Amino acid sequence: MSTKKILVVSAHPEPRSLNGALTSFAIEHLRAAGHEVRVSDLYAMKWKSTVDADDVPDHAGDGPLDVLAAHEHATLAGRLTSDVAAEQEKLRWSDAVVLQFPMWWFSFPAILKGWVDRVFTNAFAHGPAVPPPYTEGAALGGRRALLSVTIGGRASAFTDRGVHGALADLLFPIQHGVLWFTGMAPLEPFAVYGTVDLPADEYAAARREYARRLDGLFTDEPVPFRSLVGDYDRDMRLLPGAEAPGTTGLDLHRRP
Ligand SMILES: Cc1cc2nc3c(=O)[nH]c(=O)nc-3n(C[C@H](O)[C@H](O)[C@H](O)COP(=O)(O)O)c2cc1C
């Protein structure tokens, strides 16, 4: 396999946790396969997770803060803060991004959401200044993305009839709203369930499966999300009859 550049973003406060172990495992496994790996360990970096006026040094303190406009201006003028600019440089450098996190309240931890909020700025990841969203040509186009999520609950509770809803539906805002929106090619997520008290044999099996998924980072089929070009009308609604009969909910946005 040819050498690729992979950014691993990890969101857990404790290196001796399951997430810490999976992060280390991914880094070692990818490097052993000959890839270049860079890491954003958000807690270790003391990542600032909220967007505010300090992010846009040119903002006049007496005027209202329009975050979208201020992000666009700062991005185009090269006036973002150094921590945000460094993460954008890592994303530009990367061929693939791995996001490692525990499921917290059926979503990703606030620090990782704050990484997205602050780094995926207007004119960098989306917006009028960059190519259109939901297409392979969009801002971060060409990059593969893999969510690696640890989940306290059992797998059956995250299926279509499971009490929490299907995992694909819970992760849709990240997979589709963040990754696919910005042109990345998200793979099916890698999930470890029952993590509150994970037996050693299940941890060993999870590592084997994670290794298989990391090996497939550049060869596995991405989730077949639809392109905005061709599948939707001018009001961004799926064209009638585009879906296989009986398809409902968020599955509508996957090609049959
Ligand atoms: C604040 C918080 C929120 C959590 N929310 C969920 C949840 O919504 N669904 C779930 O199945 N588990 C939930 N859990 C359990 C975590 O997913 C579990 O502790 C984690 O996957 C274990 O990995 P770790 O040892 O690396 O922390 C939550 C845990 C915490 C601390």
The ligand as an SDF file (V2000), in Angstrom:
LIG
                    3D

 31 33  0  0  0  0  0  0  0  0999 V2000
  -20.9400   12.1610   29.9600 C   0  0  0  0  0  0  0  0  0  0  0  0
  -21.1900   10.7760   29.4430 C   0  0  0  0  0  0  0  0  0  0  0  0
  -22.2350   10.5640   28.5780 C   0  0  0  0  0  0  0  0  0  0  0  0
  -22.4670    9.2940   28.0640 C   0  0  0  0  0  0  0  0  0  0  0  0
  -23.4950    9.1150   27.1740 N   0  0  0  0  0  0  0  0  0  0  0  0
  -23.7180    7.8820   26.6400 C   0  0  0  0  0  0  0  0  0  0  0  0
  -24.7420    7.6950   25.6880 C   0  0  0  0  0  0  0  0  0  0  0  0
  -25.4290    8.6250   25.2810 O   0  0  0  0  0  0  0  0  0  0  0  0
  -24.9660    6.4400   25.1970 N   0  0  0  0  0  0  0  0  0  0  0  0
  -24.2150    5.3750   25.6060 C   0  0  0  0  0  0  0  0  0  0  0  0
  -24.4520    4.2530   25.1270 O   0  0  0  0  0  0  0  0  0  0  0  0
  -23.1840    5.5460   26.4860 N   0  0  0  0  0  0  0  0  0  0  0  0
  -22.9250    6.7620   27.0240 C   0  0  0  0  0  0  0  0  0  0  0  0
  -21.8900    6.9470   27.9040 N   0  0  0  0  0  0  0  0  0  0  0  0
  -20.9560    5.8230   28.1450 C   0  0  0  0  0  0  0  0  0  0  0  0
  -19.6880    6.0170   27.3400 C   0  0  0  0  0  0  0  0  0  0  0  0
  -19.9540    5.8320   25.9580 O   0  0  0  0  0  0  0  0  0  0  0  0
  -18.5950    5.0670   27.8270 C   0  0  0  0  0  0  0  0  0  0  0  0
  -18.2720    5.4840   29.1450 O   0  0  0  0  0  0  0  0  0  0  0  0
  -17.3490    5.1100   26.9500 C   0  0  0  0  0  0  0  0  0  0  0  0
  -17.6270    4.5840   25.6690 O   0  0  0  0  0  0  0  0  0  0  0  0
  -16.2360    4.2700   27.5650 C   0  0  0  0  0  0  0  0  0  0  0  0
  -15.0030    4.5930   26.9410 O   0  0  0  0  0  0  0  0  0  0  0  0
  -13.8030    5.2440   27.7980 P   0  0  0  0  0  0  0  0  0  0  0  0
  -13.4120    4.2110   28.8280 O   0  0  0  0  0  0  0  0  0  0  0  0
  -12.7040    5.5040   26.8170 O   0  0  0  0  0  0  0  0  0  0  0  0
  -14.3300    6.4810   28.4480 O   0  0  0  0  0  0  0  0  0  0  0  0
  -21.6490    8.1940   28.4500 C   0  0  0  0  0  0  0  0  0  0  0  0
  -20.5920    8.4390   29.3320 C   0  0  0  0  0  0  0  0  0  0  0  0
  -20.3570    9.7040   29.8290 C   0  0  0  0  0  0  0  0  0  0  0  0
  -19.2240    9.9170   30.7750 C   0  0  0  0  0  0  0  0  0  0  0  0
  1  2  1  0
  2  3  1  0
  2 30  2  0
  3  4  2  0
  4  5  1  0
  4 28  1  0
  5  6  2  0
  6  7  1  0
  6 13  1  0
  7  8  2  0
  7  9  1  0
  9 10  1  0
 10 11  2  0
 10 12  1  0
 12 13  2  0
 13 14  1  0
 14 15  1  0
 14 28  1  0
 15 16  1  0
 16 17  1  0
 16 18  1  0
 18 19  1  0
 18 20  1  0
 20 21  1  0
 20 22  1  0
 22 23  1  0
 23 24  1  0
 24 25  2  0
 24 26  1  0
 24 27  1  0
 28 29  2  0
 29 30  1  0
 30 31  1  0
M  END
$$$$
